[in-house]
């Protein structure tokens, strides 16, 4: 029996077909909070790209001409003379991929049947399905004029969206989660799509992905205890979460963990866990009317930045190829992982016409809540909630 859903974001869609229901169930669970998932008839002619999943039927070739690391998974791939692209995982449960560009059809299969070990949690095949479905729909959105920003965003009760941009560590996630914990709708904690609209602002769409959250922020927002309760109840952690982070959550250690190279190790939270674990509201669309420029400062004596109007947003706001954890092995985006140069230029121009506000954040959750409260001037009910 074939199980089918249609996945839609903006005006773009793709079809996912699987011979096992757990793949479709996880795709619905994963994308459902942000993108529209609709059960579909397996015999209906699909519009747009097609992703077919087969559990337990493929053969691994001996070699590949190229290698990549996709979401920390090593994969070998080869561009065949007939324009198709074949690929295989090089570690973990063997998965095979075959992409036919002319039909926009990606087939993913496992070497042997993969069963669910934790009810409600995804198999490696289901995880691969959501990752590559997202990549295929990313390509469709970029072709439709959207761009992919390295930014966080929240939607306020009056439908205004605040877009926070900055370098890694600036405080984008802190800004978004602090506002979301106070009642705003979380549209993005790290990445989102943007496109200019006729009103002179920016339309936003979510980029479904696990949120990477530092232990300090989880404790400051009182989320760490909630995560610990779910982990203690037997819910497995995200497959890419470092075991040291899981151990810290289980034992209640609040301080930041870092690798020997200085990189912070963070908790990885599925989109649906943001709601189920922490009670956050997720937003499916937004209209950005203001750009926030957060930075995290360690001292109260740090000089404030200059006039907000002179704080220009640069092209570093776009997702760069060298920081993208999802290399385009199959050529979905034609070498433009963040959008066409024309679309990026239009979005950047529009962002610099919007109101821009510099925000200084500190290692003090209460102070950050008070700082961010000042952004809300038209919804006093939300102001009071944030001040609690």
N, C-alpha and C positions, 0 to 999 in steps of 0.2 A: 504494500500500500504506500502511496506517495502522499506526503504531507506538504502543504504549500502555504506560504504567506506572501503578501505584498508589503514592501517596506517603502515608505514615502517620506521625503523631506523637501520642503519648499514645493516646487512643482515637479520634482524628479522622483522616480520610483525604480525599484528593481524587484525581481521575483526570486524567492528562495524555495527550492524544492528538496526534500529529504526523504529517504526511505525509513527514517526512524523519527518518532515524535519528539524525542528529547532534544534534538537539534532545533526543531521549530519552537519548542517550549522555551529554550534558553534564548533564542533570538528575540522572541516576543518579550521575555522578561528583561533582557538587556536593553533593547532599543525602545521598548514601550514607554518608559518615562519621558523620552525626548523626541523620538520620531514615531510616526504613525505606522502601526503594524495591523494588517487586515488579513484574516483567513481568506484563502483563495481556492478556487476550483483547479485541481491539477490538470484538467483537460482544457482549461481556458487558455487562449493564446495570450502570451505575456507581452507587455510593453516595456521596453527598456532592457537593461542587462539581466542576465539569468545566472543564478548560482545554484548548481546542482550538487547535492551531497549524497555520497554512497558509503555506507558503513560496512567495511570488510571485503574490499575487492580492489586491489591494485598490486603492481609489481614495481620494485625499485630498480632503476637503471644503475649501472656500475659507476658512472662518472657524470659530472656536469661541468660546463665551461665557465660558470660564474658562481660566486658564493656571496651571501648576504646574511646579515643578522636582522631578523624581523621580530620586533617585540621580544628581544633577547633570545630568540630561537634561531639557531643556524640553519640555513636553507641553501641547497644547491639548485641552480636553475640553468636552463639552456634555451636559447632562441633557435627554434627549428627552421629549416629551409622553407617550410610551407607557412611561415609567419606565426605558427602556434608557439606557445611558451610552455615548457614542462618544468616541474620543480618537485623537490622532495625535501622533507625535513631530515636533518642529519643527526638529530638527537631526540630522545623521548619516543613516544608512540609514532611509528612511521605513518606519515601522511603524504599523499601524492596530489599534485595540482596539474591541471592542463587548461590553458587559456586559449580560446579561439577568438582573436580580435574581430574578425568579420562578423561574428554573431554576438559579440560581447558576452560570451559564455565562459564561465569558469566552473570547472568540475573539480571537486575536492573529494578524495576517498581515503579510507584507512586500509592498512594492510590486513588487519584482523578486526573483528567486531569489537568496538569499545563500549563497555557498559558503564552506566552511571554508578559511581561508588558512594556518592553522597546525594541523597534525594534532594532535588531542587538545585543542585550545583552542577556546573557544566563539565562535560567531558572535553578532552583535548580537541576532538573533532568539532564540538559545538563552539569552543572558543575560537578556533580557526575560522569557522563560519562567520561569526560576528565581526572578526577583525577584517576579513576580506570583503564582506558585504559592505562594511563601512568605507573601505577604500574604493570600491566600485561606485558607491553613491557619492563619495567625495568627488570623484572624477566627473560625474554628471553635474554636480552643483557648480564646480569650477567652470565647466563648459558653458553653464548657463549664466556666467557673469559674477558668481560669488567668489569671495576670497577667504582664505583661512588665516585667521589672526592668532597670534600668541597672546591671548588676553583672557581675562575673566569678565563675567557680566552677571548682573542681577536685574530683575524686573520688579519695580515697585508697585504698590497697589493701584496707582493711577496709570499703570501701563508704561510709564517712563522706564527706560533701561539705562543703567550706569555701566559704562565700559571701562575697565581698568587695564592699563597697559604698562609695560616696564620690563626691564631685564629680569633674568632669573634671580629670585631672592628679593625682589623689590617689595613684594607684599600683595601680589595679585590674588593669591588664594586666600590670604588672611582677610583682605577686603571683602571678597565675595562670600566666604563662609561666615564672617561676622555679620554681614548684612542679612544673609540667608537665615542665620540662627535667630534673627530678630523678626523674621516674618516676610522678608523679600523672597521672590522666586529666584532660585538658582538656575541660571541659564548655562553658565560655564564657569569652571574653576581654573582653567588653564588655556583652553582653545575654543574658538567659535568661528562661525562663518559670518561674513558681513557683505552687504551690497547696498549701494546708494539707492534711495527712493526719491520720488518726485516731490516729497515734502521738505527736502533739504537735510534730512537726517539719514541714519543708517538702519536698515533692516538687519536683524540678527537671527541666526539659527544655531542650535546646539551642535557640538561635536561630541557624540556619545563616547565616553572613555572613563576608565577608572580614575578617581581623584587621588592624587598623591599628596598626602597631608602629613606634615611633621608631627612628631609626638608632642612637642610643646604646644602647638596649636590645638591638637586634639584635647589635651588636658585643659587648656585655657577655655575652650568652648564647652567643657564638660561632656565631651563625646567619648573620651577614652574609656570611661567606666562602662558606657553602653556597649562599646566594641568588645570589651573584656567579657561581658556577660554572654554575648553571642558566641564568642570563641570558646568559652568554658562550656557552653551547651553543646559543643561539638561541631559548630559550623566551621568549615575549613577556611583558611585565609585565602586571599587572592593568590593565584599560582606564581606571580612574579614578586610577591612581597618577601623581603629578606627575612629568614627565620629569626634573626636577632630582633627585628621589629615585633614579630609575633610574640616572642618571649617577653619583650618589654611591656607589651599590652597586657599579657596574661599576669605579669607580676606587678603591674602598676608603676613602672619606672617612668617618670615624666620627662627626663632630660633628653636632649637631642642625641641621636646616634649618628656617627660618621665613619666612613671608610678611612683607611690609612691615607688615601689621597685627599681627604677632606670633604668628600661628597656626603651630604646628609642622606641617611636612610629614612624613608618615609613609609607610612602605612598606605596601602592601596585599597581603595574602597570602590566597589562596583556602583554604577549609577542607582540601581534599585535599593542598595543598602543605605544610600544617603537619605532615602525616605523611610525605609523599614527600620533601620537602626537609629537614626537621629531625628526623624520626624520632619525633615526639611521638605519644602515645597519646590518642585522642579518646574521651570518654565520652558515652554516649547517654542516660543517666538518672543521677539522683543524689538523695540525701536529705540536705538541709542540716541539720547539727546544731550548727554554730557560725557566727557572723557576724563577719567581720573588718572593721575600720575602718582601712584604711591611709591614711597621708598621707606625702608626700615632703617631707623637710626637708633644707635645704642646710647646716646647721651642727650639729656634734656638741654644741654648747652649748644647742640648742633645748630649752626645758623640756618634760619629758614631760607627756602629757595625764593627766587625772584617772582615777579609778577606772573600769574598763571598764563596770561595772554601771550607771553613770550616763550612758553614751554611748548616747543614744536615737536610733534610726533614724527618720527623718522621711519624709514622702511624696515627698520629692525623689528617692527611690530608684526611682520608677516612670518609665518612658519618657514624657516630656512631648511634647505635640503639636508644640511649637515647636522641639524638638531632633530630631524624627523626620525622617530623610532620605527617608522614603517616605510622602508625604501620601496620604490615603485618597480619591483622586479618585472611586472607584466606590462609596463608601459601604459597604465591607465590614464595618467595625467599629461602625457606627452612632454615630460620634463618640466612642468610647471606645478610643483606640489602645493603652492599657495595661491595659484590663480594666474591668469595671463598678466603680462606687464601692464596692459591697458587697464584691466580691472583693478589691479593693485594701485595704480596711479590714481584712479578715480576715488577709491576708498580712502587713500592717504590724504588726498586733497579735501575730501569731505570731513574727515576726522579733525583736520586743522581748522575747519570753519566752525566746528561745534565748540561749545563752552568747554574749557579745559581747566582742571583744578588740581593743584599739587597737594598731596596728602602725606604727612609725616606719621608713620606708624612706629610704635615702640614695643618692647617686649613686655607689654602690660595690656592684657585683654580688656580690662575695664577702661583704661585710657583710650584704647582704640575704639571701643564702642562709643565713648563720648565724642571722639573726633569724628567718627562716621555719622553720628546722629546729626551733626550740623549740615550734612548733605540733604537731609530730609526737611523740606520747608512747607510742603503742601499737605502732608499727612500727619497731623499731630498724634493720631492714635499710634502710628508706627514709632514716632519719636518717643512716646512714653514707654512703649514696649522695649525699646532699645536701652532705655535708661535704667531698667530694672536690674 
